[in-house]
Amino acid sequence: MVSGERGAWSAAFTHGVIGKTAPPADVTGFSAARNGAVVNFRWAQIPNLDLDGYEIRFGPRGNAAWANATPLTQATPAPTPATRRRSPA
């Protein structure tokens, strides 16, 4: 309260944050196109708010697991209107 008086007690609430314990959404629209000696990857950005980036790995067909696949590249997400920042004037 503004007057400095104590307010009434309220019930305690708990909230479980699952952002870092839940797996991220799968990407959609993934494609790879060879352009000479380069391969271009494309996909739709996932909606996760705590997205830090993407990592593309390669493993033998039929026997690939994330842990033993070879990292090919990493990418940071494109800024969205909610994450874009204006540069100082």
C-alpha positions, 0 to 999 in steps of 0.5 A: 500500500502507498500509505505504508500500511501492511496489506492483507495476507494472500495465499502462496502460489507455486509455478513450475517453469518448464522452458529449460526442461522441455525439449524444443519443438521440431523444425518444419519445412526443412530442406537441403539444396546442393549448390556446387560444393555448398549445401544450403539448408532452409527451415521454418523458425520454431516458436520457442521463446528460449531458442538459442540457435540450431545445430545440424549434424550428420550421421550414417543413414539408419544408424544415426543418433544425436550423440554420435553424429558429426556437427556440420553447422550452427545457426542463430535464429533470425530476429523476430519483432519481439527480439529486434532491438533498435540501435542507439541513435 
